Amino acid sequence: MTTKTELAARVAAATGLTKADSAAAVNSLIDAIADTLISGEKVQLAGLGIFNVKATAARQGRNPHTGATVAIAAGRKVTFKMAADLKGRM
């Protein structure tokens, strides 16, 4: 698993930026993606894939400890579809 710190270090090594500047860039990118998804729009990154927001319906779940039925509220979730370029490289 790669952390944000490790990702910022790789960006710094690849670009010649300082680790602090790279960390700021990575954090800014993550914030921009999150803000776009929160507003309900999709994020398409060429070569990586598409992040999209989908609505989930309300449903009934089950508590695994007690077996009791639990109501699960409707919500939203983020989905990711891998780009063909990335899929071919894996």
Summary of the structure (lengths in Angstrom):
residues: 90
radius of gyration: 18.4
end to end distance: 16.0
largest distance: 56.3
contacts: 191
relative contact order: 0.13
helix: 42%
strand: 30%
